[in-house]
């Protein structure tokens, strides 16, 4: 490759890397700002619940318990979805490789994501802590 052919490639790669890192920094900054705002609103809500009445303290504790239960529920639902997607991807990979490779047993590679998905699902349904 000659020097005059490498200059446009160098310029493209340098501009692309600056653009990617700029995007990543703005995305991280905005995500952290959102999390900070959510924490502020959450603490303000708890403070207002606690100040409302004499039973505000128990209401605030109930609010915190309900929030924790919702977080556990979201986590378990995410694990279920992740396990199903991973298992389905393993099955689809096995079908695809079997259709492409007629001579060997390369389709058995699809067992890896299939078993990972089964492990995630079995943890979710059998071993994960139960919610009250």
N, CA, C and O atoms as CSV, one atom per row, in Angstrom:
chain,resi,resn,atom,element,x,y,z
A,1,UNK,N,N,0.835,-1.177,0.000
A,1,UNK,CA,C,0.000,0.000,0.000
A,1,UNK,C,C,0.884,1.247,0.000
A,1,UNK,O,O,1.843,1.334,0.768
A,2,UNK,N,N,0.569,2.181,-0.836
A,2,UNK,CA,C,1.357,3.393,-0.920
A,2,UNK,C,C,0.872,4.409,0.110
A,2,UNK,O,O,-0.203,4.275,0.695
A,3,UNK,N,N,1.692,5.416,0.304
A,3,UNK,CA,C,1.402,6.429,1.320
A,3,UNK,C,C,0.121,7.197,1.001
A,3,UNK,O,O,-0.651,7.502,1.911
A,4,UNK,N,N,-0.118,7.512,-0.258
A,4,UNK,CA,C,-1.323,8.271,-0.609
A,4,UNK,C,C,-2.595,7.450,-0.433
A,4,UNK,O,O,-3.680,8.027,-0.358
A,5,UNK,N,N,-2.499,6.123,-0.365
A,5,UNK,CA,C,-3.667,5.284,-0.094
A,5,UNK,C,C,-3.901,5.116,1.407
A,5,UNK,O,O,-5.020,4.835,1.834
A,6,UNK,N,N,-2.859,5.285,2.196
A,6,UNK,CA,C,-2.991,5.080,3.640
A,6,UNK,C,C,-3.532,6.309,4.362
A,6,UNK,O,O,-4.107,6.181,5.443
A,7,UNK,N,N,-3.362,7.480,3.794
A,7,UNK,CA,C,-3.804,8.705,4.455
A,7,UNK,C,C,-5.319,8.729,4.659
A,7,UNK,O,O,-5.760,9.027,5.769
A,8,UNK,N,N,-6.141,8.430,3.641
A,8,UNK,CA,C,-7.587,8.428,3.893
A,8,UNK,C,C,-8.016,7.377,4.917
A,8,UNK,O,O,-8.920,7.617,5.717
A,9,UNK,N,N,-7.371,6.225,4.891
A,9,UNK,CA,C,-7.684,5.190,5.869
A,9,UNK,C,C,-7.334,5.655,7.277
A,9,UNK,O,O,-8.107,5.446,8.211
A,10,UNK,N,N,-6.181,6.280,7.432
A,10,UNK,CA,C,-5.778,6.804,8.740
A,10,UNK,C,C,-6.750,7.870,9.224
A,10,UNK,O,O,-7.135,7.874,10.393
A,11,UNK,N,N,-7.147,8.771,8.338
A,11,UNK,CA,C,-8.095,9.823,8.721
A,11,UNK,C,C,-9.438,9.234,9.126
A,11,UNK,O,O,-10.042,9.656,10.112
A,12,UNK,N,N,-9.898,8.255,8.355
A,12,UNK,CA,C,-11.181,7.626,8.683
A,12,UNK,C,C,-11.120,6.943,10.045
A,12,UNK,O,O,-12.017,7.117,10.870
A,13,UNK,N,N,-10.071,6.172,10.281
A,13,UNK,CA,C,-9.969,5.461,11.552
A,13,UNK,C,C,-9.811,6.413,12.734
A,13,UNK,O,O,-10.359,6.163,13.808
A,14,UNK,N,N,-9.076,7.488,12.546
A,14,UNK,CA,C,-8.914,8.427,13.660
A,14,UNK,C,C,-10.224,9.157,13.959
A,14,UNK,O,O,-10.570,9.337,15.126
A,15,UNK,N,N,-10.951,9.577,12.936
A,15,UNK,CA,C,-12.240,10.248,13.164
A,15,UNK,C,C,-13.251,9.271,13.758
A,15,UNK,O,O,-14.029,9.642,14.636
A,16,UNK,N,N,-13.244,8.025,13.285
A,16,UNK,CA,C,-14.171,7.021,13.810
A,16,UNK,C,C,-13.885,6.722,15.277
A,16,UNK,O,O,-14.815,6.580,16.070
A,17,UNK,N,N,-12.613,6.624,15.646
A,17,UNK,CA,C,-12.300,6.338,17.049
A,17,UNK,C,C,-12.687,7.503,17.954
A,17,UNK,O,O,-13.187,7.288,19.058
A,18,UNK,N,N,-12.461,8.740,17.496
A,18,UNK,CA,C,-12.881,9.898,18.290
A,18,UNK,C,C,-14.396,9.920,18.441
A,18,UNK,O,O,-14.910,10.222,19.518
A,19,UNK,N,N,-15.116,9.600,17.364
A,19,UNK,CA,C,-16.577,9.591,17.421
A,19,UNK,C,C,-17.087,8.510,18.367
A,19,UNK,O,O,-18.010,8.759,19.142
A,20,UNK,N,N,-16.509,7.327,18.318
A,20,UNK,CA,C,-16.956,6.227,19.186
A,20,UNK,C,C,-16.718,6.577,20.649
A,20,UNK,O,O,-17.610,6.401,21.479
A,21,UNK,N,N,-15.530,7.070,20.973
A,21,UNK,CA,C,-15.248,7.382,22.367
A,21,UNK,C,C,-16.059,8.582,22.857
A,21,UNK,O,O,-16.408,8.644,24.036
A,22,UNK,N,N,-16.357,9.514,21.992
A,22,UNK,CA,C,-17.220,10.636,22.378
A,22,UNK,C,C,-18.626,10.139,22.676
A,22,UNK,O,O,-19.239,10.551,23.661
A,23,UNK,N,N,-19.133,9.263,21.832
A,23,UNK,CA,C,-20.470,8.705,22.059
A,23,UNK,C,C,-20.523,7.928,23.364
A,23,UNK,O,O,-21.473,8.070,24.133
A,24,UNK,N,N,-19.513,7.109,23.619
A,24,UNK,CA,C,-19.496,6.313,24.844
A,24,UNK,C,C,-19.448,7.216,26.074
A,24,UNK,O,O,-20.136,6.952,27.060
A,25,UNK,N,N,-18.654,8.262,26.029
A,25,UNK,CA,C,-18.565,9.142,27.192
A,25,UNK,C,C,-19.882,9.874,27.443
A,25,UNK,O,O,-20.282,10.031,28.597
A,26,UNK,N,N,-20.559,10.321,26.397
A,26,UNK,CA,C,-21.844,10.991,26.571
A,26,UNK,C,C,-22.896,10.005,27.068
A,26,UNK,O,O,-23.729,10.361,27.901
A,27,UNK,N,N,-22.870,8.777,26.570
A,27,UNK,CA,C,-23.835,7.767,27.019
A,27,UNK,C,C,-23.637,7.433,28.493
A,27,UNK,O,O,-24.614,7.318,29.233
A,28,UNK,N,N,-22.414,7.277,28.922
A,28,UNK,CA,C,-22.141,6.978,30.333
A,28,UNK,C,C,-22.533,8.162,31.206
A,28,UNK,O,O,-23.127,7.979,32.269
A,29,UNK,N,N,-22.209,9.362,30.771
A,29,UNK,CA,C,-22.558,10.556,31.548
A,29,UNK,C,C,-24.066,10.672,31.714
A,29,UNK,O,O,-24.546,10.955,32.812
A,30,UNK,N,N,-24.816,10.460,30.645
A,30,UNK,CA,C,-26.272,10.592,30.741
A,30,UNK,C,C,-26.884,9.486,31.597
A,30,UNK,O,O,-27.856,9.727,32.314
A,31,UNK,N,N,-26.332,8.288,31.531
A,31,UNK,CA,C,-26.845,7.199,32.369
A,31,UNK,C,C,-26.590,7.485,33.844
A,31,UNK,O,O,-27.461,7.253,34.682
A,32,UNK,N,N,-25.414,7.982,34.161
A,32,UNK,CA,C,-25.110,8.308,35.559
A,32,UNK,C,C,-25.968,9.468,36.059
A,32,UNK,O,O,-26.390,9.474,37.216
A,33,UNK,N,N,-26.219,10.421,35.218
A,33,UNK,CA,C,-27.084,11.545,35.608
A,33,UNK,C,C,-28.502,11.063,35.887
A,33,UNK,O,O,-29.143,11.527,36.829
A,34,UNK,N,N,-28.992,10.134,35.071
A,34,UNK,CA,C,-30.329,9.578,35.282
A,34,UNK,C,C,-30.381,8.810,36.602
A,34,UNK,O,O,-31.345,8.942,37.356
A,35,UNK,N,N,-29.354,8.012,36.886
A,35,UNK,CA,C,-29.335,7.261,38.136
A,35,UNK,C,C,-29.285,8.188,39.345
A,35,UNK,O,O,-29.930,7.932,40.361
A,36,UNK,N,N,-28.521,9.255,39.228
A,36,UNK,CA,C,-28.454,10.233,40.320
A,36,UNK,C,C,-29.807,10.893,40.547
A,36,UNK,O,O,-30.223,11.076,41.691
A,37,UNK,N,N,-30.493,11.249,39.473
A,37,UNK,CA,C,-31.808,11.868,39.573
A,37,UNK,C,C,-32.823,10.905,40.190
A,37,UNK,O,O,-33.637,11.308,41.021
A,38,UNK,N,N,-32.774,9.624,39.782
A,38,UNK,CA,C,-33.680,8.634,40.364
A,38,UNK,C,C,-33.432,8.461,41.858
A,38,UNK,O,O,-34.382,8.341,42.632
A,39,UNK,N,N,-32.177,8.448,42.270
A,39,UNK,CA,C,-31.862,8.313,43.695
A,39,UNK,C,C,-32.350,9.524,44.480
A,39,UNK,O,O,-32.837,9.385,45.602
A,40,UNK,N,N,-32.221,10.697,43.900
A,40,UNK,CA,C,-32.699,11.909,44.572
A,40,UNK,C,C,-34.214,11.867,44.746
A,40,UNK,O,O,-34.718,12.151,45.833
A,41,UNK,N,N,-34.945,11.516,43.691
A,41,UNK,CA,C,-36.403,11.455,43.785
A,41,UNK,C,C,-36.856,10.360,44.746
A,41,UNK,O,O,-37.853,10.517,45.451
A,42,UNK,N,N,-36.123,9.258,44.769
A,42,UNK,CA,C,-36.473,8.177,45.687
A,42,UNK,C,C,-36.301,8.636,47.131
A,42,UNK,O,O,-37.170,8.388,47.967
A,43,UNK,N,N,-35.193,9.301,47.428
A,43,UNK,CA,C,-34.971,9.759,48.797
A,43,UNK,C,C,-35.977,10.831,49.194
A,43,UNK,O,O,-36.407,10.868,50.346
A,44,UNK,N,N,-36.360,11.698,48.271
A,44,UNK,CA,C,-37.378,12.711,48.559
A,44,UNK,C,C,-38.737,12.064,48.827
A,44,UNK,O,O,-39.471,12.501,49.713
A,45,UNK,N,N,-39.070,11.028,48.066
A,45,UNK,CA,C,-40.338,10.330,48.280
A,45,UNK,C,C,-40.366,9.670,49.647
A,45,UNK,O,O,-41.368,9.756,50.357
A,46,UNK,N,N,-39.291,9.021,50.019
A,46,UNK,CA,C,-39.226,8.372,51.330
A,46,UNK,C,C,-39.312,9.404,52.442
A,46,UNK,O,O,-39.987,9.179,53.446
A,47,UNK,N,N,-38.635,10.533,52.274
A,47,UNK,CA,C,-38.683,11.588,53.292
A,47,UNK,C,C,-40.100,12.122,53.447
A,47,UNK,O,O,-40.560,12.329,54.570
A,48,UNK,N,N,-40.799,12.347,52.337
A,48,UNK,CA,C,-42.165,12.863,52.416
A,48,UNK,C,C,-43.113,11.847,53.036
A,48,UNK,O,O,-44.006,12.222,53.797
A,49,UNK,N,N,-42.933,10.560,52.721
A,49,UNK,CA,C,-43.774,9.528,53.328
A,49,UNK,C,C,-43.534,9.482,54.828
A,49,UNK,O,O,-44.481,9.353,55.604
A,50,UNK,N,N,-42.279,9.587,55.243
A,50,UNK,CA,C,-41.959,9.530,56.675
A,50,UNK,C,C,-42.493,10.743,57.420
A,50,UNK,O,O,-42.846,10.625,58.594
A,51,UNK,N,N,-42.563,11.906,56.779
A,51,UNK,CA,C,-43.024,13.126,57.435
A,51,UNK,C,C,-44.544,13.280,57.416
A,51,UNK,O,O,-45.064,14.149,58.116
A,52,UNK,N,N,-45.266,12.490,56.658
A,52,UNK,CA,C,-46.701,12.686,56.452
A,52,UNK,C,C,-47.512,12.602,57.744
A,52,UNK,O,O,-48.307,13.494,58.041
A,53,UNK,N,N,-47.313,11.555,58.494
A,53,UNK,CA,C,-48.165,11.343,59.659
A,53,UNK,C,C,-47.397,10.537,60.695
A,53,UNK,O,O,-46.209,10.260,60.533
A,54,UNK,N,N,-48.086,10.172,61.747
A,54,UNK,CA,C,-47.425,9.414,62.810
A,54,UNK,C,C,-47.034,8.025,62.316
A,54,UNK,O,O,-46.010,7.490,62.743
A,55,UNK,N,N,-47.810,7.444,61.448
A,55,UNK,CA,C,-47.486,6.115,60.920
A,55,UNK,C,C,-46.636,6.215,59.659
A,55,UNK,O,O,-46.516,5.247,58.909
A,56,UNK,N,N,-46.054,7.373,59.427
A,56,UNK,CA,C,-45.238,7.569,58.233
A,56,UNK,C,C,-43.997,6.699,58.217
A,56,UNK,O,O,-43.543,6.273,57.155
A,57,UNK,N,N,-43.446,6.436,59.397
A,57,UNK,CA,C,-42.254,5.588,59.466
A,57,UNK,C,C,-42.539,4.185,58.986
A,57,UNK,O,O,-41.745,3.605,58.246
A,58,UNK,N,N,-43.679,3.626,59.405
A,58,UNK,CA,C,-44.022,2.276,58.949
A,58,UNK,C,C,-44.392,2.288,57.464
A,58,UNK,O,O,-44.134,1.316,56.755
A,59,UNK,N,N,-44.988,3.372,56.997
A,59,UNK,CA,C,-45.299,3.474,55.574
A,59,UNK,C,C,-44.026,3.551,54.745
A,59,UNK,O,O,-43.951,2.982,53.656
A,60,UNK,N,N,-43.032,4.254,55.260
A,60,UNK,CA,C,-41.761,4.350,54.544
A,60,UNK,C,C,-41.078,2.993,54.492
A,60,UNK,O,O,-40.502,2.626,53.467
A,61,UNK,N,N,-41.137,2.244,55.590
A,61,UNK,CA,C,-40.545,0.907,55.611
A,61,UNK,C,C,-41.289,-0.010,54.648
A,61,UNK,O,O,-40.669,-0.801,53.937
A,62,UNK,N,N,-42.626,0.094,54.624
A,62,UNK,CA,C,-43.405,-0.698,53.672
A,62,UNK,C,C,-43.051,-0.336,52.239
A,62,UNK,O,O,-42.960,-1.209,51.376
A,63,UNK,N,N,-42.852,0.940,51.989
A,63,UNK,CA,C,-42.466,1.393,50.647
A,63,UNK,C,C,-41.117,0.796,50.249
A,63,UNK,O,O,-40.947,0.336,49.120
A,64,UNK,N,N,-40.160,0.806,51.178
A,64,UNK,CA,C,-38.848,0.240,50.884
A,64,UNK,C,C,-38.918,-1.267,50.635
A,64,UNK,O,O,-38.251,-1.782,49.737
A,65,UNK,N,N,-39.729,-1.975,51.434
A,65,UNK,CA,C,-39.896,-3.422,51.228
A,65,UNK,C,C,-40.519,-3.722,49.875
A,65,UNK,O,O,-40.083,-4.633,49.171
A,66,UNK,N,N,-41.528,-2.961,49.517
A,66,UNK,CA,C,-42.181,-3.163,48.222
A,66,UNK,C,C,-41.223,-2.874,47.072
A,66,UNK,O,O,-41.238,-3.567,46.054
A,67,UNK,N,N,-40.401,-1.861,47.234
A,67,UNK,CA,C,-39.402,-1.536,46.209
A,67,UNK,C,C,-38.378,-2.660,46.074
A,67,UNK,O,O,-37.963,-2.993,44.964
A,68,UNK,N,N,-37.974,-3.238,47.190
A,68,UNK,CA,C,-37.028,-4.351,47.154
A,68,UNK,C,C,-37.652,-5.578,46.502
A,68,UNK,O,O,-36.993,-6.263,45.719
A,69,UNK,N,N,-38.907,-5.863,46.810
A,69,UNK,CA,C,-39.597,-6.984,46.181
A,69,UNK,C,C,-39.716,-6.784,44.668
A,69,UNK,O,O,-39.562,-7.731,43.897
A,70,UNK,N,N,-39.988,-5.555,44.254
A,70,UNK,CA,C,-40.068,-5.274,42.821
A,70,UNK,C,C,-38.720,-5.484,42.145
A,70,UNK,O,O,-38.664,-5.983,41.021
A,71,UNK,N,N,-37.631,-5.107,42.817
A,71,UNK,CA,C,-36.302,-5.296,42.242
A,71,UNK,C,C,-35.976,-6.782,42.093
A,71,UNK,O,O,-35.415,-7.200,41.080
A,72,UNK,N,N,-36.328,-7.575,43.103
A,72,UNK,CA,C,-36.092,-9.020,43.032
A,72,UNK,C,C,-36.941,-9.633,41.927
A,72,UNK,O,O,-36.473,-10.501,41.190
A,73,UNK,N,N,-38.175,-9.188,41.811
A,73,UNK,CA,C,-39.069,-9.700,40.763
A,73,UNK,C,C,-38.528,-9.367,39.371
A,73,UNK,O,O,-38.548,-10.210,38.475
A,74,UNK,N,N,-38.046,-8.139,39.196
A,74,UNK,CA,C,-37.475,-7.756,37.895
A,74,UNK,C,C,-36.230,-8.579,37.579
A,74,UNK,O,O,-36.028,-8.975,36.431
A,75,UNK,N,N,-35.394,-8.842,38.582
A,75,UNK,CA,C,-34.197,-9.639,38.383
A,75,UNK,C,C,-34.548,-11.060,37.949
A,75,UNK,O,O,-33.956,-11.593,37.010
A,76,UNK,N,N,-35.516,-11.670,38.639
A,76,UNK,CA,C,-35.914,-13.032,38.278
A,76,UNK,C,C,-36.528,-13.096,36.889
A,76,UNK,O,O,-36.271,-14.041,36.142
A,77,UNK,N,N,-37.334,-12.106,36.535
A,77,UNK,CA,C,-37.918,-12.085,35.193
A,77,UNK,C,C,-36.835,-11.898,34.133
A,77,UNK,O,O,-36.912,-12.482,33.052
A,78,UNK,N,N,-35.828,-11.085,34.442
A,78,UNK,CA,C,-34.711,-10.904,33.516
A,78,UNK,C,C,-33.917,-12.190,33.339
A,78,UNK,O,O,-33.490,-12.510,32.230
A,79,UNK,N,N,-33.716,-12.934,34.433
A,79,UNK,CA,C,-33.024,-14.209,34.339
A,79,UNK,C,C,-33.819,-15.214,33.515
A,79,UNK,O,O,-33.249,-15.960,32.719
A,80,UNK,N,N,-35.128,-15.232,33.706
A,80,UNK,CA,C,-35.967,-16.141,32.914
A,80,UNK,C,C,-35.868,-15.814,31.430
A,80,UNK,O,O,-35.693,-16.706,30.600
A,81,UNK,N,N,-35.980,-14.546,31.106
A,81,UNK,CA,C,-35.895,-14.127,29.706
A,81,UNK,C,C,-34.522,-14.424,29.127
A,81,UNK,O,O,-34.420,-14.913,28.002
A,82,UNK,N,N,-33.469,-14.136,29.874
A,82,UNK,CA,C,-32.117,-14.423,29.399
A,82,UNK,C,C,-31.888,-15.909,29.175
A,82,UNK,O,O,-31.257,-16.299,28.192
A,83,UNK,N,N,-32.389,-16.733,30.069
A,83,UNK,CA,C,-32.253,-18.185,29.903
A,83,UNK,C,C,-33.001,-18.690,28.686
A,83,UNK,O,O,-32.492,-19.526,27.939
A,84,UNK,N,N,-34.213,-18.185,28.485
A,84,UNK,CA,C,-34.983,-18.607,27.312
A,84,UNK,C,C,-34.312,-18.180,26.010
A,84,UNK,O,O,-34.247,-18.955,25.056
A,85,UNK,N,N,-33.818,-16.957,25.975
A,85,UNK,CA,C,-33.156,-16.467,24.760
A,85,UNK,C,C,-31.890,-17.262,24.487
A,85,UNK,O,O,-31.627,-17.622,23.339
A,86,UNK,N,N,-31.097,-17.545,25.523
A,86,UNK,CA,C,-29.857,-18.291,25.330
A,86,UNK,C,C,-30.129,-19.722,24.887
A,86,UNK,O,O,-29.438,-20.240,24.010
A,87,UNK,N,N,-31.129,-20.366,25.485
A,87,UNK,CA,C,-31.472,-21.728,25.075
A,87,UNK,C,C,-31.996,-21.749,23.640
A,87,UNK,O,O,-31.637,-22.631,22.860
A,88,UNK,N,N,-32.837,-20.791,23.295
A,88,UNK,CA,C,-33.357,-20.734,21.921
A,88,UNK,C,C,-32.236,-20.470,20.924
A,88,UNK,O,O,-32.248,-21.011,19.818
A,89,UNK,N,N,-31.267,-19.643,21.306
A,89,UNK,CA,C,-30.136,-19.387,20.420
A,89,UNK,C,C,-29.307,-20.649,20.230
A,89,UNK,O,O,-28.810,-20.896,19.132
A,90,UNK,N,N,-29.148,-21.447,21.273
A,90,UNK,CA,C,-28.421,-22.716,21.150
A,90,UNK,C,C,-29.113,-23.679,20.206
A,90,UNK,O,O,-28.464,-24.326,19.384
A,91,UNK,N,N,-30.429,-23.774,20.324
A,91,UNK,CA,C,-31.188,-24.653,19.427
A,91,UNK,C,C,-31.092,-24.157,17.989
A,91,UNK,O,O,-30.879,-24.948,17.069
A,92,UNK,N,N,-31.247,-22.858,17.794
A,92,UNK,CA,C,-31.163,-22.303,16.440
A,92,UNK,C,C,-29.767,-22.489,15.859
A,92,UNK,O,O,-29.625,-22.756,14.665
A,93,UNK,N,N,-28.735,-22.352,16.689
A,93,UNK,CA,C,-27.367,-22.559,16.222
A,93,UNK,C,C,-27.149,-24.006,15.806
A,93,UNK,O,O,-26.489,-24.274,14.802
A,94,UNK,N,N,-27.696,-24.928,16.565
A,94,UNK,CA,C,-27.582,-26.342,16.198
A,94,UNK,C,C,-28.264,-26.617,14.861
A,94,UNK,O,O,-27.717,-27.329,14.019
A,95,UNK,N,N,-29.440,-26.063,14.668
A,95,UNK,CA,C,-30.164,-26.271,13.408
A,95,UNK,C,C,-29.395,-25.654,12.251
A,95,UNK,O,O,-29.264,-26.280,11.199
A,96,UNK,N,N,-28.889,-24.453,12.422
A,96,UNK,CA,C,-28.158,-23.774,11.354
A,96,UNK,C,C,-26.890,-24.523,10.982
A,96,UNK,O,O,-26.619,-24.728,9.798
A,97,UNK,N,N,-26.106,-24.936,11.976
A,97,UNK,CA,C,-24.850,-25.629,11.675
A,97,UNK,C,C,-25.126,-26.999,11.068
A,97,UNK,O,O,-24.389,-27.441,10.187
A,98,UNK,N,N,-26.171,-27.673,11.522
A,98,UNK,CA,C,-26.518,-28.969,10.918
A,98,UNK,C,C,-26.934,-28.797,9.462
A,98,UNK,O,O,-26.652,-29.669,8.640
A,99,UNK,N,N,-27.590,-27.703,9.129
A,99,UNK,CA,C,-28.004,-27.471,7.745
A,99,UNK,C,C,-26.813,-27.117,6.860
A,99,UNK,O,O,-26.810,-27.438,5.672
A,100,UNK,N,N,-25.811,-26.465,7.420
A,100,UNK,CA,C,-24.650,-26.047,6.627
A,100,UNK,C,C,-23.625,-27.170,6.510
A,100,UNK,O,O,-23.084,-27.409,5.430
A,101,UNK,N,N,-23.358,-27.858,7.614
A,101,UNK,CA,C,-22.323,-28.900,7.645
A,101,UNK,C,C,-23.002,-30.264,7.641
A,101,UNK,O,O,-23.516,-30.707,8.668
A,102,UNK,N,N,-23.004,-30.926,6.493
A,102,UNK,CA,C,-23.695,-32.213,6.370
A,102,UNK,C,C,-22.820,-33.398,6.745
A,102,UNK,O,O,-23.343,-34.492,6.956
A,103,UNK,N,N,-21.499,-33.216,6.838
A,103,UNK,CA,C,-20.594,-34.351,7.009
A,103,UNK,C,C,-20.204,-34.613,8.455
A,103,UNK,O,O,-19.924,-35.759,8.805
A,104,UNK,N,N,-20.176,-33.609,9.294
A,104,UNK,CA,C,-19.637,-33.791,10.635
A,104,UNK,C,C,-20.661,-33.566,11.723
A,104,UNK,O,O,-21.862,-33.447,11.482
A,105,UNK,N,N,-20.144,-33.514,12.904
A,105,UNK,CA,C,-20.986,-33.273,14.071
A,105,UNK,C,C,-20.713,-31.892,14.639
A,105,UNK,O,O,-20.727,-31.712,15.857
A,106,UNK,N,N,-20.472,-30.945,13.804
A,106,UNK,CA,C,-20.173,-29.583,14.249
A,106,UNK,C,C,-21.384,-28.927,14.895
A,106,UNK,O,O,-21.244,-27.973,15.659
A,107,UNK,N,N,-22.574,-29.438,14.588
A,107,UNK,CA,C,-23.782,-28.848,15.170
A,107,UNK,C,C,-23.819,-28.984,16.682
A,107,UNK,O,O,-24.592,-28.289,17.341
A,108,UNK,N,N,-23.000,-29.866,17.248
A,108,UNK,CA,C,-22.975,-30.043,18.695
A,108,UNK,C,C,-22.422,-28.824,19.424
A,108,UNK,O,O,-22.543,-28.721,20.644
A,109,UNK,N,N,-21.815,-27.901,18.680
A,109,UNK,CA,C,-21.356,-26.653,19.281
A,109,UNK,C,C,-22.541,-25.882,19.861
A,109,UNK,O,O,-22.381,-25.146,20.835
A,110,UNK,N,N,-23.710,-26.042,19.280
A,110,UNK,CA,C,-24.908,-25.377,19.770
A,110,UNK,C,C,-25.338,-25.837,21.147
A,110,UNK,O,O,-26.161,-25.187,21.792
A,111,UNK,N,N,-24.787,-26.961,21.609
A,111,UNK,CA,C,-25.121,-27.429,22.954
A,111,UNK,C,C,-24.580,-26.496,24.037
A,111,UNK,O,O,-25.131,-26.438,25.136
A,112,UNK,N,N,-23.508,-25.770,23.733
A,112,UNK,CA,C,-22.910,-24.881,24.744
A,112,UNK,C,C,-23.903,-23.796,25.159
A,112,UNK,O,O,-24.203,-23.693,26.349
A,113,UNK,N,N,-24.430,-22.978,24.238
A,113,UNK,CA,C,-25.413,-21.979,24.690
A,113,UNK,C,C,-26.721,-22.611,25.171
A,113,UNK,O,O,-27.405,-22.045,26.024
A,114,UNK,N,N,-27.070,-23.771,24.632
A,114,UNK,CA,C,-28.285,-24.440,25.100
A,114,UNK,C,C,-28.160,-24.812,26.572
A,114,UNK,O,O,-29.074,-24.562,27.357
A,115,UNK,N,N,-27.029,-25.410,26.947
A,115,UNK,CA,C,-26.842,-25.789,28.349
A,115,UNK,C,C,-26.690,-24.575,29.262
A,115,UNK,O,O,-27.107,-24.617,30.420
A,116,UNK,N,N,-26.101,-23.504,28.758
A,116,UNK,CA,C,-26.028,-22.273,29.553
A,116,UNK,C,C,-27.429,-21.741,29.824
A,116,UNK,O,O,-27.735,-21.342,30.948
A,117,UNK,N,N,-28.283,-21.732,28.799
A,117,UNK,CA,C,-29.672,-21.290,28.977
A,117,UNK,C,C,-30.427,-22.181,29.949
A,117,UNK,O,O,-31.196,-21.693,30.777
A,118,UNK,N,N,-30.207,-23.491,29.850
A,118,UNK,CA,C,-30.868,-24.427,30.780
A,118,UNK,C,C,-30.377,-24.190,32.199
A,118,UNK,O,O,-31.162,-24.260,33.144
A,119,UNK,N,N,-29.082,-23.908,32.360
A,119,UNK,CA,C,-28.546,-23.639,33.696
A,119,UNK,C,C,-29.154,-22.368,34.289
A,119,UNK,O,O,-29.491,-22.334,35.473
A,120,UNK,N,N,-29.293,-21.329,33.472
A,120,UNK,CA,C,-29.900,-20.084,33.965
A,120,UNK,C,C,-31.353,-20.319,34.354
A,120,UNK,O,O,-31.807,-19.844,35.395
A,121,UNK,N,N,-32.081,-21.050,33.517
A,121,UNK,CA,C,-33.491,-21.329,33.830
A,121,UNK,C,C,-33.633,-22.208,35.068
A,121,UNK,O,O,-34.519,-21.976,35.890
A,122,UNK,N,N,-32.762,-23.222,35.211
A,122,UNK,CA,C,-32.867,-24.082,36.393
A,122,UNK,C,C,-32.519,-23.308,37.661
A,122,UNK,O,O,-33.124,-23.540,38.707
A,123,UNK,N,N,-31.558,-22.394,37.584
A,123,UNK,CA,C,-31.274,-21.562,38.750
A,123,UNK,C,C,-32.482,-20.698,39.104
A,123,UNK,O,O,-32.846,-20.567,40.272
A,124,UNK,N,N,-33.093,-20.115,38.080
A,124,UNK,CA,C,-34.220,-19.215,38.327
A,124,UNK,C,C,-35.382,-19.947,38.979
A,124,UNK,O,O,-35.998,-19.437,39.914
A,125,UNK,N,N,-35.679,-21.140,38.487
A,125,UNK,CA,C,-36.854,-21.846,38.991
A,125,UNK,C,C,-36.569,-22.705,40.227
A,125,UNK,O,O,-37.469,-22.928,41.037
A,126,UNK,N,N,-35.329,-23.193,40.385
A,126,UNK,CA,C,-35.070,-24.138,41.475
A,126,UNK,C,C,-34.242,-23.556,42.616
A,126,UNK,O,O,-34.523,-23.844,43.780
A,127,UNK,N,N,-33.229,-22.745,42.313
A,127,UNK,CA,C,-32.282,-22.357,43.343
A,127,UNK,C,C,-32.383,-20.900,43.792
A,127,UNK,O,O,-31.889,-20.552,44.864
A,128,UNK,N,N,-33.003,-20.065,43.005
A,128,UNK,CA,C,-33.076,-18.641,43.365
A,128,UNK,C,C,-33.910,-18.462,44.634
A,128,UNK,O,O,-34.869,-19.202,44.854
A,129,UNK,N,N,-33.552,-17.490,45.464
A,129,UNK,CA,C,-34.327,-17.258,46.699
A,129,UNK,C,C,-35.774,-16.916,46.384
A,129,UNK,O,O,-36.069,-16.161,45.457
A,130,UNK,N,N,-36.650,-17.479,47.162
A,130,UNK,CA,C,-38.081,-17.233,46.980
A,130,UNK,C,C,-38.440,-15.882,47.553
A,130,UNK,O,O,-37.888,-15.456,48.568
A,131,UNK,N,N,-39.369,-15.213,46.897
A,131,UNK,CA,C,-39.830,-13.939,47.437
A,131,UNK,C,C,-41.041,-14.198,48.315
A,131,UNK,O,O,-41.867,-15.053,47.997
A,132,UNK,N,N,-41.156,-13.465,49.422
A,132,UNK,CA,C,-42.259,-13.723,50.357
A,132,UNK,C,C,-43.611,-13.332,49.804
A,132,UNK,O,O,-44.626,-13.493,50.482
